[in-house]
Amino acid sequence: MEATAIHRTRPVPWNKGRLTGQKPPLKLNEIWAIRTRLQLTSNVRELALFNLAIDSKLRACDLTRLRVQDICVGSQVGTRATVMQQKTHHPVQFEITEQARASVECWIRVRGLRLGDYLFPSRLHSSPHLSTRQYARIVHRWVASIGLDDSAYGTHSIRRTKASLIYRRTKNLRAVQLLLGHTKLESTVRYLGIEVDDALEIAEQTEV
């Protein structure tokens, strides 16, 4: 009797062909490249989304659920805002720069949004606000539009961008921890990809 070869199909790894690991933040010139493209195409919605995402440093789940009243003081976008994080259930405060305020106010006016409305309503009837999946697609489009490999970037790239710039300029790890809303300094260290010795040295020099 001839031996019969049994061929077993091995499952394909979920990450086959994908770049995994920490998503890199955008560089300063890349921020401006995306911003300029959105300005040139008069994409009011995405310009407001991009500017606010960079400033707020919020997770996608918190950014997409923002309501107009979360960032407005009366009829004006405030210079600062505080939101409750879904993941940690702790509040986090962020600044809104003049450039971001102008683009968001323009979007609110064009869309005719009211205080109780979601800041970024979904274009799909199945969702009242922009979903994290939709936001992720938009981020990939932004990255690809300036010639970067979009598979290497994600929504956390946007969240990490300003935090990384602040850290590189100030080396103030505690400040970045507060801005990201992390409860533990170790989380900030891992998130920024800082060498542990460097982080401990900075932490020792930082008064809390």
NUSE-756507 format. One record per residue: residue in one letter; x, y, z of N, C-alpha, C in turn; residue number from 1. Coordinates in nm, 3 decimals. Layout:
<recs>
res | n_px | n_py | n_pz | ca_px | ca_py | ca_pz | c_px | c_py | c_pz | n
A | X | Y | Z | X | Y | Z | X | Y | Z | NUM
...
</recs>
This chain:
<recs>
res | n_px | n_py | n_pz | ca_px | ca_py | ca_pz | c_px | c_py | c_pz | n
M | 0.086 | -0.119 | 0.000 | 0.000 | 0.000 | 0.000 | 0.089 | 0.124 | 0.000 | 1
E | 0.063 | 0.215 | -0.093 | 0.145 | 0.335 | -0.107 | 0.110 | 0.436 | 0.003 | 2
A | 0.213 | 0.498 | 0.052 | 0.190 | 0.601 | 0.155 | 0.127 | 0.723 | 0.091 | 3
T | 0.028 | 0.773 | 0.157 | -0.043 | 0.892 | 0.106 | 0.008 | 1.014 | 0.179 | 4
A | 0.054 | 1.113 | 0.101 | 0.105 | 1.237 | 0.163 | -0.012 | 1.322 | 0.210 | 5
I | -0.003 | 1.366 | 0.330 | -0.109 | 1.451 | 0.385 | -0.059 | 1.595 | 0.386 | 6
H | -0.130 | 1.675 | 0.311 | -0.090 | 1.816 | 0.303 | -0.180 | 1.897 | 0.395 | 7
R | -0.119 | 1.961 | 0.489 | -0.196 | 2.046 | 0.580 | -0.171 | 2.193 | 0.545 | 8
T | -0.277 | 2.264 | 0.541 | -0.267 | 2.407 | 0.510 | -0.239 | 2.485 | 0.637 | 9
R | -0.126 | 2.552 | 0.638 | -0.092 | 2.631 | 0.754 | -0.167 | 2.764 | 0.751 | 10
P | -0.217 | 2.806 | 0.866 | -0.288 | 2.934 | 0.869 | -0.193 | 3.049 | 0.836 | 11
V | -0.243 | 3.147 | 0.765 | -0.163 | 3.263 | 0.730 | -0.160 | 3.359 | 0.848 | 12
P | -0.041 | 3.398 | 0.895 | -0.033 | 3.492 | 1.007 | -0.110 | 3.621 | 0.977 | 13
W | -0.177 | 3.676 | 1.080 | -0.257 | 3.797 | 1.060 | -0.172 | 3.914 | 1.014 | 14
N | -0.043 | 3.912 | 1.052 | 0.044 | 4.026 | 1.018 | 0.134 | 4.002 | 0.899 | 15
K | 0.102 | 3.899 | 0.820 | 0.184 | 3.871 | 0.701 | 0.176 | 3.989 | 0.605 | 16
G | 0.292 | 4.040 | 0.568 | 0.297 | 4.150 | 0.473 | 0.270 | 4.286 | 0.534 | 17
R | 0.250 | 4.290 | 0.666 | 0.222 | 4.417 | 0.732 | 0.339 | 4.458 | 0.821 | 18
L | 0.352 | 4.588 | 0.837 | 0.453 | 4.640 | 0.929 | 0.389 | 4.650 | 1.067 | 19
T | 0.449 | 4.585 | 1.165 | 0.391 | 4.587 | 1.299 | 0.483 | 4.662 | 1.394 | 20
G | 0.434 | 4.682 | 1.516 | 0.512 | 4.755 | 1.614 | 0.462 | 4.897 | 1.628 | 21
Q | 0.539 | 4.978 | 1.701 | 0.501 | 5.115 | 1.729 | 0.491 | 5.197 | 1.601 | 22
K | 0.378 | 5.265 | 1.585 | 0.359 | 5.350 | 1.467 | 0.435 | 5.480 | 1.486 | 23
P | 0.516 | 5.522 | 1.389 | 0.597 | 5.642 | 1.405 | 0.512 | 5.769 | 1.401 | 24
P | 0.552 | 5.871 | 1.473 | 0.483 | 6.000 | 1.465 | 0.521 | 6.071 | 1.337 | 25
L | 0.445 | 6.172 | 1.302 | 0.478 | 6.253 | 1.185 | 0.588 | 6.353 | 1.222 | 26
K | 0.671 | 6.387 | 1.125 | 0.772 | 6.490 | 1.144 | 0.710 | 6.625 | 1.113 | 27
L | 0.778 | 6.730 | 1.156 | 0.724 | 6.865 | 1.141 | 0.695 | 6.899 | 0.995 | 28
N | 0.788 | 6.864 | 0.905 | 0.767 | 6.894 | 0.764 | 0.652 | 6.812 | 0.705 | 29
E | 0.628 | 6.694 | 0.761 | 0.518 | 6.610 | 0.713 | 0.383 | 6.664 | 0.760 | 30
I | 0.382 | 6.721 | 0.881 | 0.260 | 6.786 | 0.931 | 0.219 | 6.897 | 0.837 | 31
W | 0.317 | 6.980 | 0.802 | 0.287 | 7.094 | 0.716 | 0.252 | 7.051 | 0.574 | 32
A | 0.310 | 6.944 | 0.529 | 0.278 | 6.894 | 0.394 | 0.131 | 6.850 | 0.386 | 33
I | 0.086 | 6.779 | 0.488 | -0.055 | 6.735 | 0.491 | -0.147 | 6.855 | 0.507 | 34
R | -0.112 | 6.943 | 0.598 | -0.195 | 7.062 | 0.624 | -0.210 | 7.147 | 0.498 | 35
T | -0.100 | 7.166 | 0.427 | -0.103 | 7.247 | 0.306 | -0.191 | 7.184 | 0.199 | 36
R | -0.183 | 7.051 | 0.184 | -0.267 | 6.982 | 0.086 | -0.415 | 6.998 | 0.118 | 37
L | -0.449 | 6.989 | 0.245 | -0.589 | 7.004 | 0.285 | -0.636 | 7.148 | 0.263 | 38
Q | -0.547 | 7.243 | 0.285 | -0.582 | 7.384 | 0.261 | -0.602 | 7.411 | 0.112 | 39
L | -0.514 | 7.356 | 0.029 | -0.522 | 7.377 | -0.115 | -0.647 | 7.315 | -0.177 | 40
T | -0.691 | 7.203 | -0.119 | -0.811 | 7.136 | -0.171 | -0.938 | 7.186 | -0.104 | 41
S | -0.922 | 7.286 | -0.013 | -1.037 | 7.344 | 0.059 | -1.120 | 7.238 | 0.130 | 42
N | -1.051 | 7.139 | 0.188 | -1.119 | 7.033 | 0.261 | -1.137 | 7.079 | 0.406 | 43
V | -1.245 | 7.154 | 0.428 | -1.269 | 7.218 | 0.558 | -1.282 | 7.115 | 0.670 | 44
R | -1.356 | 7.010 | 0.644 | -1.379 | 6.907 | 0.746 | -1.248 | 6.839 | 0.788 | 45
E | -1.171 | 6.792 | 0.692 | -1.050 | 6.718 | 0.726 | -0.939 | 6.809 | 0.779 | 46
L | -0.938 | 6.934 | 0.738 | -0.840 | 7.028 | 0.793 | -0.867 | 7.050 | 0.941 | 47
A | -0.995 | 7.065 | 0.977 | -1.032 | 7.081 | 1.117 | -0.999 | 6.955 | 1.195 | 48
L | -1.029 | 6.840 | 1.137 | -1.002 | 6.711 | 1.202 | -0.852 | 6.692 | 1.224 | 49
F | -0.773 | 6.721 | 1.123 | -0.628 | 6.705 | 1.132 | -0.568 | 6.796 | 1.237 | 50
N | -0.602 | 6.925 | 1.231 | -0.546 | 7.021 | 1.326 | -0.584 | 6.988 | 1.470 | 51
L | -0.710 | 6.951 | 1.491 | -0.755 | 6.919 | 1.626 | -0.694 | 6.788 | 1.675 | 52
A | -0.677 | 6.692 | 1.586 | -0.617 | 6.564 | 1.624 | -0.473 | 6.584 | 1.668 | 53
I | -0.399 | 6.668 | 1.597 | -0.260 | 6.696 | 1.633 | -0.253 | 6.766 | 1.769 | 54
D | -0.335 | 6.869 | 1.788 | -0.333 | 6.945 | 1.912 | -0.380 | 6.864 | 2.032 | 55
S | -0.490 | 6.793 | 2.015 | -0.553 | 6.725 | 2.129 | -0.476 | 6.604 | 2.178 | 56
K | -0.406 | 6.536 | 2.087 | -0.333 | 6.415 | 2.123 | -0.427 | 6.307 | 2.179 | 57
L | -0.552 | 6.311 | 2.137 | -0.652 | 6.217 | 2.187 | -0.646 | 6.084 | 2.113 | 58
R | -0.687 | 5.978 | 2.182 | -0.706 | 5.850 | 2.114 | -0.820 | 5.865 | 2.013 | 59
A | -0.820 | 5.780 | 1.913 | -0.922 | 5.787 | 1.809 | -1.063 | 5.778 | 1.867 | 60
C | -1.083 | 5.692 | 1.967 | -1.216 | 5.674 | 2.025 | -1.266 | 5.800 | 2.094 | 61
D | -1.175 | 5.881 | 2.149 | -1.214 | 6.005 | 2.215 | -1.229 | 6.119 | 2.115 | 62
L | -1.141 | 6.125 | 2.018 | -1.146 | 6.231 | 1.917 | -1.276 | 6.224 | 1.837 | 63
T | -1.312 | 6.106 | 1.793 | -1.430 | 6.091 | 1.707 | -1.561 | 6.116 | 1.780 | 64
R | -1.560 | 6.109 | 1.913 | -1.682 | 6.129 | 1.991 | -1.695 | 6.271 | 2.047 | 65
L | -1.604 | 6.358 | 2.012 | -1.613 | 6.496 | 2.060 | -1.742 | 6.562 | 2.013 | 66
R | -1.801 | 6.638 | 2.104 | -1.917 | 6.720 | 2.068 | -1.872 | 6.866 | 2.064 | 67
V | -1.948 | 6.948 | 1.997 | -1.913 | 7.090 | 1.984 | -1.895 | 7.152 | 2.121 | 68
Q | -1.984 | 7.118 | 2.214 | -1.979 | 7.177 | 2.348 | -1.855 | 7.137 | 2.427 | 69
D | -1.787 | 7.031 | 2.384 | -1.666 | 6.987 | 2.454 | -1.550 | 7.083 | 2.434 | 70
I | -1.551 | 7.156 | 2.324 | -1.437 | 7.244 | 2.295 | -1.476 | 7.390 | 2.282 | 71
C | -1.605 | 7.420 | 2.291 | -1.650 | 7.558 | 2.273 | -1.686 | 7.626 | 2.403 | 72
V | -1.657 | 7.753 | 2.409 | -1.700 | 7.840 | 2.518 | -1.795 | 7.940 | 2.456 | 73
G | -1.923 | 7.918 | 2.474 | -2.022 | 7.999 | 2.405 | -2.021 | 7.963 | 2.257 | 74
S | -2.000 | 8.062 | 2.174 | -1.996 | 8.038 | 2.029 | -1.854 | 8.028 | 1.975 | 75
Q | -1.756 | 8.037 | 2.066 | -1.616 | 8.035 | 2.023 | -1.546 | 7.907 | 2.070 | 76
V | -1.453 | 7.859 | 1.988 | -1.371 | 7.745 | 2.028 | -1.271 | 7.796 | 2.132 | 77
G | -1.262 | 7.726 | 2.245 | -1.176 | 7.769 | 2.353 | -1.029 | 7.743 | 2.325 | 78
T | -0.945 | 7.800 | 2.406 | -0.800 | 7.778 | 2.391 | -0.758 | 7.648 | 2.458 | 79
R | -0.845 | 7.597 | 2.547 | -0.820 | 7.470 | 2.613 | -0.951 | 7.393 | 2.626 | 80
A | -0.939 | 7.264 | 2.640 | -1.058 | 7.180 | 2.659 | -1.021 | 7.061 | 2.746 | 81
T | -1.121 | 7.005 | 2.810 | -1.101 | 6.887 | 2.895 | -1.205 | 6.782 | 2.858 | 82
V | -1.160 | 6.660 | 2.838 | -1.253 | 6.551 | 2.806 | -1.223 | 6.431 | 2.895 | 83
M | -1.324 | 6.348 | 2.915 | -1.308 | 6.225 | 2.992 | -1.266 | 6.114 | 2.897 | 84
Q | -1.156 | 6.049 | 2.925 | -1.105 | 5.944 | 2.838 | -1.186 | 5.815 | 2.858 | 85
Q | -1.224 | 5.754 | 2.747 | -1.299 | 5.630 | 2.755 | -1.217 | 5.515 | 2.811 | 86
K | -1.090 | 5.511 | 2.776 | -1.006 | 5.399 | 2.818 | -0.973 | 5.402 | 2.966 | 87
T | -0.935 | 5.518 | 3.018 | -0.889 | 5.528 | 3.156 | -0.995 | 5.584 | 3.251 | 88
H | -1.097 | 5.648 | 3.195 | -1.201 | 5.714 | 3.275 | -1.144 | 5.828 | 3.359 | 89
H | -1.033 | 5.882 | 3.311 | -0.972 | 5.998 | 3.375 | -0.980 | 6.117 | 3.278 | 90
P | -0.998 | 6.238 | 3.331 | -1.001 | 6.355 | 3.241 | -0.862 | 6.389 | 3.189 | 91
V | -0.858 | 6.444 | 3.070 | -0.732 | 6.492 | 3.014 | -0.758 | 6.628 | 2.951 | 92
Q | -0.665 | 6.718 | 2.971 | -0.679 | 6.854 | 2.919 | -0.585 | 6.873 | 2.802 | 93
F | -0.627 | 6.952 | 2.705 | -0.540 | 6.980 | 2.592 | -0.559 | 7.123 | 2.544 | 94
E | -0.456 | 7.173 | 2.477 | -0.459 | 7.307 | 2.422 | -0.514 | 7.304 | 2.280 | 95
I | -0.572 | 7.414 | 2.237 | -0.618 | 7.427 | 2.099 | -0.555 | 7.554 | 2.045 | 96
T | -0.460 | 7.538 | 1.956 | -0.386 | 7.652 | 1.903 | -0.474 | 7.738 | 1.813 | 97
E | -0.426 | 7.858 | 1.787 | -0.502 | 7.953 | 1.706 | -0.536 | 7.895 | 1.568 | 98
Q | -0.439 | 7.826 | 1.511 | -0.460 | 7.766 | 1.379 | -0.571 | 7.661 | 1.382 | 99
A | -0.569 | 7.578 | 1.485 | -0.672 | 7.476 | 1.500 | -0.808 | 7.539 | 1.528 | 100
R | -0.810 | 7.642 | 1.613 | -0.937 | 7.708 | 1.646 | -1.001 | 7.766 | 1.520 | 101
A | -0.921 | 7.830 | 1.436 | -0.973 | 7.891 | 1.315 | -1.034 | 7.786 | 1.222 | 102
S | -0.965 | 7.673 | 1.203 | -1.015 | 7.569 | 1.112 | -1.138 | 7.500 | 1.168 | 103
V | -1.142 | 7.479 | 1.301 | -1.258 | 7.414 | 1.361 | -1.379 | 7.507 | 1.358 | 104
E | -1.358 | 7.635 | 1.388 | -1.468 | 7.732 | 1.383 | -1.525 | 7.742 | 1.242 | 105
C | -1.438 | 7.736 | 1.143 | -1.482 | 7.739 | 1.003 | -1.568 | 7.616 | 0.972 | 106
W | -1.525 | 7.500 | 1.019 | -1.600 | 7.376 | 0.997 | -1.737 | 7.380 | 1.066 | 107
I | -1.740 | 7.428 | 1.190 | -1.867 | 7.438 | 1.264 | -1.964 | 7.529 | 1.191 | 108
R | -1.912 | 7.639 | 1.140 | -1.996 | 7.736 | 1.069 | -2.047 | 7.679 | 0.937 | 109
V | -1.959 | 7.617 | 0.861 | -1.997 | 7.560 | 0.731 | -2.099 | 7.447 | 0.747 | 110
R | -2.079 | 7.364 | 0.849 | -2.167 | 7.248 | 0.872 | -2.293 | 7.286 | 0.947 | 111
G | -2.293 | 7.407 | 1.007 | -2.410 | 7.450 | 1.083 | -2.431 | 7.369 | 1.210 | 112
L | -2.323 | 7.335 | 1.278 | -2.332 | 7.251 | 1.397 | -2.376 | 7.331 | 1.520 | 113
R | -2.450 | 7.264 | 1.608 | -2.492 | 7.323 | 1.734 | -2.412 | 7.261 | 1.849 | 114
L | -2.423 | 7.321 | 1.968 | -2.342 | 7.279 | 2.081 | -2.355 | 7.131 | 2.114 | 115
G | -2.476 | 7.077 | 2.103 | -2.497 | 6.937 | 2.138 | -2.461 | 6.839 | 2.029 | 116
D | -2.427 | 6.888 | 1.910 | -2.395 | 6.800 | 1.797 | -2.255 | 6.741 | 1.810 | 117
Y | -2.238 | 6.624 | 1.748 | -2.103 | 6.569 | 1.737 | -2.022 | 6.660 | 1.646 | 118
L | -1.898 | 6.682 | 1.682 | -1.813 | 6.773 | 1.606 | -1.786 | 6.721 | 1.466 | 119
F | -1.774 | 6.588 | 1.455 | -1.748 | 6.527 | 1.325 | -1.854 | 6.421 | 1.297 | 120
P | -1.972 | 6.464 | 1.249 | -2.080 | 6.369 | 1.219 | -2.037 | 6.272 | 1.110 | 121
S | -2.089 | 6.151 | 1.119 | -2.057 | 6.052 | 1.017 | -2.137 | 6.079 | 0.890 | 122
R | -2.082 | 6.042 | 0.778 | -2.154 | 6.052 | 0.651 | -2.235 | 5.926 | 0.625 | 123
L | -2.224 | 5.831 | 0.717 | -2.298 | 5.705 | 0.706 | -2.418 | 5.710 | 0.800 | 124
H | -2.532 | 5.660 | 0.756 | -2.653 | 5.665 | 0.838 | -2.644 | 5.572 | 0.959 | 125
S | -2.555 | 5.474 | 0.952 | -2.545 | 5.375 | 1.060 | -2.471 | 5.427 | 1.184 | 126
S | -2.407 | 5.542 | 1.173 | -2.331 | 5.597 | 1.285 | -2.357 | 5.746 | 1.300 | 127
P | -2.379 | 5.793 | 1.423 | -2.406 | 5.936 | 1.444 | -2.280 | 6.022 | 1.433 | 128
H | -2.166 | 5.962 | 1.451 | -2.041 | 6.038 | 1.443 | -1.936 | 5.958 | 1.366 | 129
L | -1.831 | 6.024 | 1.327 | -1.720 | 5.960 | 1.257 | -1.673 | 5.839 | 1.339 | 130
S | -1.662 | 5.724 | 1.277 | -1.618 | 5.605 | 1.349 | -1.465 | 5.599 | 1.350 | 131
T | -1.410 | 5.520 | 1.440 | -1.265 | 5.506 | 1.446 | -1.213 | 5.440 | 1.317 | 132
R | -1.295 | 5.353 | 1.259 | -1.255 | 5.289 | 1.132 | -1.248 | 5.392 | 1.019 | 133
Q | -1.348 | 5.480 | 1.015 | -1.348 | 5.585 | 0.913 | -1.228 | 5.678 | 0.933 | 134
Y | -1.203 | 5.712 | 1.060 | -1.091 | 5.800 | 1.092 | -0.959 | 5.737 | 1.050 | 135
A | -0.945 | 5.608 | 1.074 | -0.822 | 5.537 | 1.035 | -0.801 | 5.545 | 0.884 | 136
R | -0.909 | 5.529 | 0.808 | -0.899 | 5.538 | 0.661 | -0.852 | 5.678 | 0.620 | 137
I | -0.906 | 5.778 | 0.686 | -0.869 | 5.917 | 0.655 | -0.720 | 5.940 | 0.684 | 138
V | -0.674 | 5.889 | 0.798 | -0.532 | 5.903 | 0.834 | -0.443 | 5.839 | 0.729 | 139
H | -0.479 | 5.719 | 0.683 | -0.400 | 5.651 | 0.580 | -0.398 | 5.734 | 0.451 | 140
R | -0.509 | 5.797 | 0.420 | -0.515 | 5.881 | 0.300 | -0.426 | 6.003 | 0.314 | 141
W | -0.426 | 6.064 | 0.432 | -0.339 | 6.179 | 0.456 | -0.192 | 6.141 | 0.433 | 142
V | -0.153 | 6.031 | 0.493 | -0.013 | 5.988 | 0.487 | 0.027 | 5.954 | 0.343 | 143
A | -0.060 | 5.881 | 0.274 | -0.030 | 5.843 | 0.136 | -0.022 | 5.965 | 0.044 | 144
S | -0.099 | 6.069 | 0.077 | -0.104 | 6.188 | -0.010 | 0.028 | 6.263 | -0.017 | 145
I | 0.116 | 6.242 | 0.082 | 0.246 | 6.310 | 0.080 | 0.359 | 6.212 | 0.050 | 146
G | 0.323 | 6.095 | -0.002 | 0.424 | 6.001 | -0.050 | 0.483 | 5.906 | 0.053 | 147
L | 0.423 | 5.900 | 0.172 | 0.472 | 5.806 | 0.274 | 0.402 | 5.672 | 0.259 | 148
D | 0.464 | 5.568 | 0.313 | 0.405 | 5.435 | 0.312 | 0.296 | 5.432 | 0.419 | 149
D | 0.170 | 5.435 | 0.378 | 0.062 | 5.446 | 0.474 | 0.048 | 5.324 | 0.564 | 150
S | 0.104 | 5.209 | 0.523 | 0.095 | 5.090 | 0.606 | 0.180 | 5.102 | 0.733 | 151
A | 0.274 | 5.196 | 0.733 | 0.362 | 5.214 | 0.849 | 0.301 | 5.310 | 0.952 | 152
Y | 0.192 | 5.375 | 0.916 | 0.133 | 5.477 | 1.003 | -0.011 | 5.440 | 1.041 | 153
G | -0.059 | 5.504 | 1.147 | -0.195 | 5.480 | 1.190 | -0.245 | 5.596 | 1.274 | 154
T | -0.362 | 5.579 | 1.337 | -0.419 | 5.688 | 1.417 | -0.329 | 5.723 | 1.536 | 155
H | -0.255 | 5.624 | 1.588 | -0.164 | 5.653 | 1.699 | -0.046 | 5.737 | 1.654 | 156
S | -0.016 | 5.736 | 1.524 | 0.089 | 5.824 | 1.472 | 0.050 | 5.969 | 1.494 | 157
I | -0.078 | 5.999 | 1.470 | -0.128 | 6.135 | 1.489 | -0.127 | 6.170 | 1.637 | 158
R | -0.172 | 6.077 | 1.720 | -0.175 | 6.101 | 1.866 | -0.034 | 6.124 | 1.921 | 159
R | 0.065 | 6.054 | 1.868 | 0.201 | 6.063 | 1.920 | 0.278 | 6.184 | 1.866 | 160
T | 0.229 | 6.244 | 1.757 | 0.307 | 6.345 | 1.685 | 0.348 | 6.463 | 1.772 | 161
K | 0.253 | 6.535 | 1.828 | 0.288 | 6.655 | 1.904 | 0.357 | 6.619 | 2.034 | 162
A | 0.316 | 6.507 | 2.094 | 0.380 | 6.461 | 2.218 | 0.528 | 6.434 | 2.194 | 163
S | 0.560 | 6.372 | 2.081 | 0.700 | 6.343 | 2.049 | 0.779 | 6.470 | 2.025 | 164
L | 0.719 | 6.567 | 1.957 | 0.786 | 6.694 | 1.932 | 0.813 | 6.768 | 2.062 | 165
I | 0.714 | 6.765 | 2.152 | 0.730 | 6.831 | 2.282 | 0.843 | 6.766 | 2.361 | 166
Y | 0.845 | 6.633 | 2.360 | 0.949 | 6.563 | 2.435 | 1.088 | 6.594 | 2.379 | 167
R | 1.100 | 6.591 | 2.247 | 1.232 | 6.616 | 2.187 | 1.282 | 6.757 | 2.217 | 168
R | 1.189 | 6.852 | 2.226 | 1.229 | 6.991 | 2.250 | 1.256 | 7.020 | 2.397 | 169
T | 1.183 | 6.954 | 2.487 | 1.191 | 6.988 | 2.629 | 1.252 | 6.879 | 2.717 | 170
K | 1.246 | 6.754 | 2.671 | 1.288 | 6.638 | 2.752 | 1.206 | 6.628 | 2.881 | 171
N | 1.090 | 6.692 | 2.884 | 1.006 | 6.690 | 3.002 | 0.905 | 6.576 | 2.991 | 172
L | 0.943 | 6.463 | 3.046 | 0.861 | 6.343 | 3.036 | 0.731 | 6.354 | 3.114 | 173
R | 0.737 | 6.419 | 3.228 | 0.618 | 6.437 | 3.311 | 0.512 | 6.520 | 3.238 | 174
A | 0.556 | 6.624 | 3.170 | 0.461 | 6.708 | 3.095 | 0.392 | 6.627 | 2.986 | 175
V | 0.470 | 6.545 | 2.916 | 0.414 | 6.463 | 2.809 | 0.317 | 6.360 | 2.867 | 176
Q | 0.350 | 6.306 | 2.983 | 0.260 | 6.211 | 3.049 | 0.124 | 6.274 | 3.075 | 177
L | 0.125 | 6.396 | 3.127 | 0.000 | 6.467 | 3.156 | -0.077 | 6.497 | 3.028 | 178
L | -0.007 | 6.538 | 2.924 | -0.072 | 6.573 | 2.799 | -0.135 | 6.453 | 2.731 | 179
L | -0.075 | 6.336 | 2.746 | -0.130 | 6.214 | 2.687 | -0.235 | 6.149 | 2.775 | 180
G | -0.244 | 6.193 | 2.900 | -0.343 | 6.136 | 2.991 | -0.305 | 6.000 | 3.042 | 181
H | -0.175 | 5.970 | 3.045 | -0.129 | 5.842 | 3.098 | -0.127 | 5.845 | 3.250 | 182
T | -0.172 | 5.737 | 3.315 | -0.170 | 5.732 | 3.460 | -0.034 | 5.691 | 3.513 | 183
K | 0.046 | 5.623 | 3.431 | 0.178 | 5.578 | 3.474 | 0.285 | 5.633 | 3.381 | 184
L | 0.396 | 5.674 | 3.442 | 0.508 | 5.727 | 3.365 | 0.564 | 5.622 | 3.271 | 185
E | 0.560 | 5.496 | 3.316 | 0.612 | 5.386 | 3.234 | 0.537 | 5.375 | 3.101 | 186
S | 0.408 | 5.405 | 3.104 | 0.328 | 5.399 | 2.982 | 0.377 | 5.503 | 2.882 | 187
T | 0.412 | 5.620 | 2.931 | 0.462 | 5.727 | 2.845 | 0.597 | 5.689 | 2.786 | 188
V | 0.680 | 5.627 | 2.868 | 0.812 | 5.583 | 2.822 | 0.797 | 5.487 | 2.705 | 189
R | 0.712 | 5.387 | 2.723 | 0.690 | 5.288 | 2.616 | 0.627 | 5.353 | 2.494 | 190
Y | 0.533 | 5.443 | 2.517 | 0.460 | 5.504 | 2.407 | 0.551 | 5.589 | 2.318 | 191
L | 0.645 | 5.658 | 2.381 | 0.736 | 5.744 | 2.305 | 0.857 | 5.667 | 2.255 | 192
G | 0.876 | 5.545 | 2.305 | 0.991 | 5.467 | 2.263 | 1.121 | 5.520 | 2.319 | 193
I | 1.116 | 5.574 | 2.440 | 1.234 | 5.632 | 2.503 | 1.315 | 5.522 | 2.570 | 194
E | 1.446 | 5.533 | 2.564 | 1.532 | 5.440 | 2.635 | 1.509 | 5.455 | 2.785 | 195
V | 1.504 | 5.344 | 2.856 | 1.471 | 5.345 | 2.998 | 1.567 | 5.431 | 3.079 | 196
D | 1.697 | 5.417 | 3.054 | 1.795 | 5.495 | 3.130 | 1.773 | 5.645 | 3.110 | 197
D | 1.746 | 5.683 | 2.986 | 1.721 | 5.823 | 2.954 | 1.596 | 5.870 | 3.028 | 198
A | 1.493 | 5.786 | 3.027 | 1.367 | 5.822 | 3.092 | 1.385 | 5.839 | 3.243 | 199
L | 1.459 | 5.748 | 3.305 | 1.480 | 5.756 | 3.450 | 1.561 | 5.881 | 3.486 | 200
E | 1.659 | 5.913 | 3.404 | 1.739 | 6.032 | 3.430 | 1.653 | 6.157 | 3.426 | 201
I | 1.564 | 6.162 | 3.326 | 1.475 | 6.278 | 3.312 | 1.378 | 6.283 | 3.430 | 202
A | 1.323 | 6.166 | 3.464 | 1.225 | 6.158 | 3.571 | 1.286 | 6.204 | 3.703 | 203
E | 1.413 | 6.170 | 3.727 | 1.480 | 6.208 | 3.850 | 1.499 | 6.361 | 3.860 | 204
Q | 1.507 | 6.423 | 3.743 | 1.529 | 6.567 | 3.740 | 1.398 | 6.645 | 3.734 | 205
T | 1.286 | 6.573 | 3.726 | 1.157 | 6.638 | 3.712 | 1.082 | 6.640 | 3.843 | 206
E | 1.048 | 6.758 | 3.890 | 0.972 | 6.772 | 4.013 | 0.824 | 6.752 | 3.982 | 207
V | 0.758 | 6.670 | 4.061 | 0.615 | 6.641 | 4.041 | 0.537 | 6.704 | 4.154 | 208
</recs>
